[in-house]
Each structure stands twice: as C-alpha cells, then as structure tokens.
C-alpha cells in the first residue's frame, strides 16, 4: 500500500501523486466517488451501474508466500479435510 502526504489547495483540491495514481490503474478523466469516513475520506472509482469488470479487480487480492497451484485453487473444498482445520467455519 502506498501512502503520500498532499496539501489541500485554497479551493479544496488535492493532487494525487503519480505513483499512487498509476498503482491504482486510474485514468485521466475517471470519475471517483468520495465518501467521508470517521477517519478521513475514501476515493473509489465510480462504476456504471455499480458493475465491476474483471480488469478493475486486478491486484485487489494479494497472496504473499509461495504461489498456490491452479489445480489446488480449483479443486472442490472437502470440509472433512484436516488441512482446513485452521480456518474458521462460517
């Protein structure tokens, strides 16, 4: 996660640093939804009809560690399997 310090201009604008802008895969002219939160603001790309494309989700999930083989990711979950005992059941 990137962090940056920005300054609010007299007319209330901020400039998003290029490295942050690029890492989020934002484009010039893209509409963002600004939401006030208890600790600041949140900016999220505005999607037409709240539909997300698969490319918009790129990079939102990250796995650190050794890569998980596709075969393991795609196999059915067996709830009796002891390898899943460390995960909470819903």
JOPEKA-V80283 format. One record per backbone hydrogen bond with DSSP energy under -1.0 kcal/mol. NH is the residue of the N-H (numbers start at 1). CO is the residue of the C=O. If there is no record, write none. Layout:
BEGIN
nh=NH co=CO
nh=NH co=CO
END
This chain:
BEGIN
nh=9 co=13
nh=12 co=9
nh=21 co=17
nh=22 co=18
nh=23 co=19
nh=24 co=20
nh=25 co=22
nh=26 co=21
nh=30 co=27
nh=33 co=44
nh=35 co=42
nh=37 co=40
nh=42 co=35
nh=44 co=33
nh=46 co=31
nh=50 co=47
nh=51 co=48
nh=60 co=57
nh=73 co=69
nh=74 co=70
nh=81 co=78
nh=84 co=81
nh=85 co=82
nh=87 co=84
END
